Amino acid sequence: MEDLFAQEHAAEEMGPTPPAPRRRRRVGAWIALALVLVVVGGVAAGGLWVWNTYETQIRAVMGWEEPKDFEPGMANGEAFVTIASGDSGGPISQSLFDAGVTKTPGAFYDYLIATAQNPPFQPGVYALQRQMTSEAALEALLNPENKMEDSAQLPEGLTVEQSLTRLADGTGIPLEEFQAAVADPSAYGVQADTLEGWLFPATYTFDPGTTAPQVIQRLVDRTVQSLDSAGVPVEDREEILTIASIIQREARFEADMQKVSRVIQNRLDPTNQETFGLLQMDSTAQYGYGEMHAGSASTSAEAQFDDNPWNTYVRTGLPVGPIANPGDVAIAAALNPADGDWLYFVTVNLDSGETVFTNNLADHNAAVAQWQAWCRDNPDSGC
């Protein structure tokens, strides 16, 4: 105790304790601020992830759902929508959304259910407007004046088989005549076994009396025009169409097409053959097995391991030929891949089309897990 009081007395004699240097105080303040920012940033990042992952569920619980339909009076411009033979409310609802006519993919179908309507839709191409209400879109589709005669609309990514059905529906020419017309690709100057990839996607109007071979020739000529404009040498046409067709089927957005093109090039690079050896594109396996349009984004085990000339899970290099009809953007992407070292990609949200590109298996597996989680939360979304 005496020592303690002695120390206290000595301290009094020395005077008050001098203040801590300002520099030390400033460093402490900056550290505290940094810690606060880390915590706040972590909370914000976590909140953003939760919102991005569960936005639909959060909106439903909180009653924040956005309107599924456009407001009356918003209709503008022009949009073309194709109704194929056998199309019902669901496919038509998706086509209307894809064309920018309706606000959400299910708006038109929900309207049909809510109003208990099941009208007999006629195949063909219809001229509508963008940003219509579902009610107005239905009225327009049932109005014969909006049906374009001798017209056909071929979206990007269709196969020859699908394209011929649309051509027959739009022109009134029997399907059998189109099937006979595509039997010999050399008749149109195409040196390939099929015209897959050569029927350019666009909206066409034909003069009355046009024959099936004349229709096919026009579509092939349009493909040649696109290839020539892109600067593709004649001897490389089939290869570029093959790459472009994979890009067309694999990329969810045009903005991702050059990245998908780079993944294809990186996997074909001989220096990566030790890692990969195979292109492994689901679209090629699905095409070769005949399940490309089976309604699921996933590839069945039967398709994945089926040994056919298109399946890049079992054959090295590119498939034997195109798997669909690519458009101008996909062709340009095949010629001009983005810069990057990506080797994998996976669409983690089939509704938004969000796609994650990675350069190693661990990150890819994490993205696959994210996609699987999304599929569990959205069991009816085509996984």
C-alpha positions in Angstrom: 0.0 0.0 0.0 2.8 2.4 0.9 4.4 1.7 -2.5 1.0 2.3 -4.2 0.6 5.7 -2.5 4.2 6.5 -3.2 3.6 6.0 -6.9 0.4 8.1 -6.7 2.3 10.9 -4.9 5.1 10.7 -7.5 2.5 11.1 -10.2 1.0 14.2 -8.6 4.5 15.7 -8.4 5.1 15.0 -12.1 1.9 16.8 -13.0 -1.1 15.6 -15.0 -0.7 12.8 -17.6 0.0 14.3 -21.0 -2.6 13.8 -23.7 -2.1 11.0 -26.2 -0.5 12.1 -29.4 -3.0 13.3 -32.1 -1.6 10.9 -34.6 -2.5 7.9 -32.4 -6.0 9.2 -31.9 -6.5 9.7 -35.7 -5.3 6.1 -36.4 -7.7 4.8 -33.8 -10.5 6.8 -35.4 -9.8 5.5 -38.9 -9.6 1.9 -37.6 -13.0 2.4 -35.9 -14.5 3.9 -39.1 -13.1 1.0 -41.2 -14.7 -1.5 -38.9 -18.0 0.2 -39.1 -17.8 0.3 -42.9 -17.0 -3.4 -43.0 -19.9 -4.3 -40.8 -22.3 -2.0 -42.7 -21.0 -3.2 -46.1 -21.4 -6.8 -45.0 -25.0 -6.2 -44.0 -25.7 -4.4 -47.2 -24.1 -7.1 -49.3 -26.0 -9.8 -47.4 -29.3 -7.9 -47.9 -28.6 -7.5 -51.6 -28.0 -11.2 -52.0 -31.2 -12.1 -50.1 -33.1 -9.6 -52.3 -31.7 -10.9 -55.5 -32.2 -14.5 -54.6 -35.7 -14.2 -53.0 -37.2 -11.1 -54.5 -40.3 -12.9 -55.7 -41.0 -14.5 -52.4 -40.3 -11.3 -50.4 -42.6 -9.3 -52.7 -45.4 -11.9 -52.2 -45.1 -11.9 -48.4 -44.9 -8.1 -48.1 -47.6 -7.5 -50.7 -45.2 -5.6 -53.0 -46.0 -7.5 -56.2 -45.5 -5.5 -59.3 -48.4 -5.4 -61.8 -48.3 -8.3 -64.2 -49.9 -6.4 -67.0 -49.3 -3.1 -68.7 -51.7 -0.2 -68.1 -54.3 0.6 -70.8 -53.1 3.4 -73.1 -49.4 2.3 -73.1 -49.6 0.4 -76.4 -47.1 1.7 -79.0 -45.1 0.7 -82.1 -45.4 -2.6 -83.8 -44.7 -6.2 -82.8 -45.1 -9.5 -84.7 -46.2 -12.6 -82.9 -46.4 -16.1 -84.4 -49.0 -18.7 -83.3 -47.9 -22.1 -84.4 -50.2 -25.1 -85.0 -51.3 -26.5 -81.7 -50.2 -23.5 -79.6 -52.4 -23.0 -76.5 -52.5 -20.2 -73.9 -49.2 -21.0 -72.2 -46.9 -20.9 -75.3 -48.8 -17.9 -76.8 -48.4 -16.1 -73.5 -44.6 -16.6 -73.6 -44.5 -15.5 -77.3 -46.4 -12.3 -76.5 -43.9 -11.5 -73.7 -40.9 -12.3 -75.9 -42.2 -9.9 -78.6 -42.6 -7.1 -76.0 -46.4 -7.2 -76.2 -47.2 -8.1 -72.6 -45.3 -7.2 -69.4 -44.7 -10.7 -68.0 -44.5 -14.2 -69.5 -47.6 -15.4 -67.7 -49.8 -12.3 -67.9 -51.7 -13.4 -71.0 -52.2 -17.0 -69.7 -53.3 -15.7 -66.3 -55.8 -13.5 -68.0 -57.3 -16.4 -69.9 -57.6 -18.4 -66.7 -59.1 -15.6 -64.8 -61.7 -14.9 -67.5 -62.3 -18.6 -68.2 -61.6 -18.2 -71.9 -60.2 -20.8 -74.3 -60.6 -19.4 -77.8 -59.6 -21.3 -81.0 -56.4 -19.6 -82.0 -55.5 -19.7 -85.6 -51.9 -20.3 -86.7 -50.1 -17.5 -88.4 -48.2 -14.2 -87.9 -50.1 -11.4 -86.3 -49.2 -7.7 -86.2 -49.8 -6.3 -82.7 -48.3 -3.4 -80.7 -45.8 -3.3 -77.9 -46.9 -2.8 -74.3 -50.5 -4.0 -74.7 -52.8 -5.2 -72.0 -53.6 -8.9 -72.1 -57.2 -8.1 -72.8 -56.2 -6.0 -75.8 -53.7 -8.6 -77.0 -56.4 -11.3 -77.0 -58.8 -9.1 -78.9 -56.1 -8.4 -81.5 -55.2 -12.1 -81.9 -58.8 -12.9 -82.6 -59.2 -10.2 -85.2 -58.6 -11.7 -88.7 -57.5 -8.3 -89.9 -54.3 -8.5 -87.8 -53.2 -11.8 -89.4 -50.5 -11.3 -92.0 -51.2 -13.4 -95.1 -48.3 -15.3 -96.7 -46.0 -14.4 -93.9 -43.8 -16.3 -91.5 -41.8 -15.3 -88.5 -38.7 -17.4 -87.6 -37.1 -16.6 -84.2 -33.5 -17.3 -83.6 -32.7 -20.8 -82.4 -35.3 -22.8 -84.2 -34.4 -26.1 -85.9 -35.2 -26.9 -89.5 -38.2 -29.0 -88.3 -39.6 -26.1 -86.3 -39.0 -23.6 -89.1 -40.8 -25.7 -91.7 -43.9 -25.9 -89.4 -44.0 -22.1 -89.1 -43.5 -21.6 -92.8 -46.4 -24.0 -93.6 -48.6 -22.2 -91.0 -47.8 -18.8 -92.4 -47.9 -19.4 -96.1 -50.6 -22.1 -96.4 -48.2 -24.3 -98.4 -48.5 -27.9 -97.2 -45.8 -29.0 -94.7 -45.0 -32.0 -97.0 -43.9 -29.7 -99.8 -41.5 -27.9 -97.5 -40.1 -31.2 -96.2 -39.5 -32.3 -99.8 -37.9 -28.9 -100.6 -35.2 -29.2 -97.9 -34.3 -32.8 -98.8 -31.4 -31.8 -101.1 -29.3 -28.9 -99.6 -27.1 -28.8 -102.7 -30.1 -27.5 -104.7 -29.5 -24.2 -102.8 -25.7 -24.2 -103.0 -25.2 -25.6 -99.5 -22.5 -28.3 -99.2 -23.9 -30.1 -96.2 -26.1 -33.0 -95.3 -28.9 -30.8 -94.0 -30.0 -27.2 -94.1 -29.8 -27.0 -90.3 -28.5 -23.5 -89.5 -29.2 -22.2 -93.0 -32.8 -21.0 -92.7 -32.2 -17.4 -91.4 -34.4 -16.2 -88.6 -36.5 -13.2 -89.6 -40.0 -12.1 -90.4 -40.9 -12.8 -94.1 -43.7 -11.9 -96.4 -44.1 -13.8 -99.7 -45.9 -13.1 -102.8 -49.0 -15.2 -103.5 -48.1 -18.3 -105.5 -44.6 -18.6 -104.1 -43.5 -22.2 -104.0 -41.8 -24.1 -101.2 -38.4 -24.3 -102.9 -38.6 -20.5 -103.6 -39.3 -19.9 -99.9 -36.3 -22.0 -98.8 -34.0 -20.4 -101.4 -34.9 -16.9 -100.0 -34.1 -18.0 -96.4 -30.8 -19.6 -97.5 -29.9 -16.5 -99.5 -30.5 -14.4 -96.4 -28.1 -16.6 -94.5 -25.5 -16.2 -97.1 -26.0 -12.4 -97.0 -25.4 -12.4 -93.3 -22.3 -14.5 -93.6 -20.9 -12.3 -96.4 -21.6 -9.1 -94.4 -19.7 -10.6 -91.5 -16.8 -11.4 -93.7 -17.0 -15.2 -93.3 -15.0 -17.0 -96.1 -17.0 -19.4 -98.1 -15.0 -22.4 -96.9 -15.7 -21.5 -93.2 -19.4 -20.9 -93.5 -20.5 -24.3 -92.1 -18.1 -24.1 -89.2 -19.1 -20.5 -88.2 -22.8 -21.5 -88.4 -22.1 -24.5 -86.2 -20.4 -22.3 -83.5 -23.0 -19.6 -83.9 -25.8 -22.1 -83.5 -24.4 -23.3 -80.2 -24.0 -19.7 -79.0 -27.6 -19.0 -80.0 -28.9 -22.0 -78.0 -26.6 -21.5 -75.0 -26.7 -17.8 -74.3 -29.7 -16.3 -72.6 -28.9 -12.7 -73.6 -27.2 -11.2 -76.6 -24.8 -9.5 -74.1 -23.5 -12.9 -73.1 -23.0 -14.3 -76.6 -19.4 -13.1 -77.0 -18.6 -14.7 -73.6 -20.1 -18.0 -74.5 -18.1 -17.8 -77.8 -14.9 -17.3 -75.7 -15.8 -20.4 -73.6 -16.2 -22.4 -76.7 -12.8 -21.2 -78.1 -11.1 -21.8 -74.7 -12.4 -25.3 -74.5 -11.3 -26.0 -78.1 -7.8 -24.6 -77.4 -5.3 -27.5 -77.5 -3.6 -26.2 -74.3 -6.9 -26.9 -72.4 -7.4 -30.3 -73.9 -5.7 -31.9 -70.9 -8.2 -30.3 -68.6 -11.3 -30.8 -70.8 -10.7 -32.7 -74.0 -14.4 -32.3 -74.8 -16.6 -29.3 -75.6 -19.4 -30.6 -73.4 -22.3 -28.3 -74.5 -25.7 -29.4 -73.3 -27.4 -28.0 -76.3 -25.5 -30.3 -78.6 -26.3 -33.4 -76.5 -30.0 -32.4 -76.4 -30.1 -31.8 -80.2 -28.4 -35.1 -81.1 -30.7 -37.1 -78.8 -33.9 -35.2 -79.9 -34.7 -33.6 -76.6 -33.8 -30.0 -77.3 -37.4 -28.8 -77.0 -38.4 -31.2 -74.2 -39.3 -28.3 -71.9 -36.3 -28.7 -69.5 -33.0 -26.9 -69.4 -31.3 -30.0 -67.9 -29.9 -32.7 -70.1 -31.0 -36.3 -69.4 -28.3 -38.9 -68.7 -29.5 -40.7 -71.8 -28.9 -37.7 -74.0 -25.6 -36.8 -72.3 -24.0 -40.2 -73.0 -25.6 -41.0 -76.3 -23.0 -41.5 -79.0 -24.1 -39.4 -81.9 -22.2 -37.0 -84.2 -23.6 -33.9 -82.5 -23.0 -34.8 -78.9 -19.9 -32.9 -77.6 -20.0 -34.9 -74.4 -18.7 -38.0 -76.2 -17.2 -36.6 -79.4 -14.1 -34.3 -79.6 -14.2 -30.9 -81.2 -17.3 -29.3 -82.7 -20.5 -31.2 -83.6 -20.8 -32.5 -87.1 -22.9 -29.4 -88.1 -25.2 -26.6 -86.8 -27.9 -27.4 -84.3 -30.2 -24.4 -84.9 -30.6 -21.3 -87.0 -28.4 -18.5 -85.6 -29.0 -14.8 -86.0 -26.7 -11.9 -86.9 -25.6 -11.3 -83.3 -24.6 -15.0 -82.7 -22.7 -15.1 -86.0 -20.8 -11.9 -85.1 -20.0 -13.4 -81.6 -18.7 -16.6 -83.3 -16.2 -14.4 -85.2 -15.4 -12.1 -82.3 -15.3 -13.8 -78.9 -14.8 -11.6 -75.8 -11.5 -11.5 -74.1 -11.4 -13.8 -71.0 -10.2 -17.0 -69.5 -13.6 -18.5 -68.8 -14.0 -22.3 -69.1 -17.5 -22.7 -67.6 -20.8 -20.9 -67.5 -24.2 -21.7 -65.9 -27.5 -19.8 -65.9 -28.3 -19.5 -62.2 -31.8 -17.9 -62.7 -33.9 -19.2 -65.6 -36.4 -16.3 -65.2 -33.9 -13.4 -65.3 -31.3 -15.3 -67.4 -28.5 -14.3 -65.0 -25.4 -16.3 -66.1 -22.2 -16.9 -64.1 -18.9 -17.3 -66.1 -16.0 -18.9 -64.2 -12.5 -20.1 -65.0 -12.1 -23.0 -62.5 -14.2 -26.0 -61.4 -14.6 -24.9 -57.7 -16.3 -21.6 -58.7 -18.3 -23.4 -61.3 -19.6 -25.9 -58.8 -20.6 -23.0 -56.5 -22.6 -21.5 -59.4 -24.2 -24.9 -60.1 -25.2 -25.1 -56.4 -26.7 -21.6 -56.8 -28.7 -22.8 -59.8 -29.9 -25.9 -58.0 -31.1 -23.8 -55.1 -33.0 -21.6 -57.5 -34.5 -24.6 -59.1 -35.7 -26.0 -55.7 -37.3 -22.6 -55.0 -38.9 -22.5 -58.5 -40.0 -26.1 -59.3 -42.1 -25.1 -62.2 -39.6 -23.0 -64.1 -38.2 -25.5 -66.6 -35.2 -26.8 -64.7 
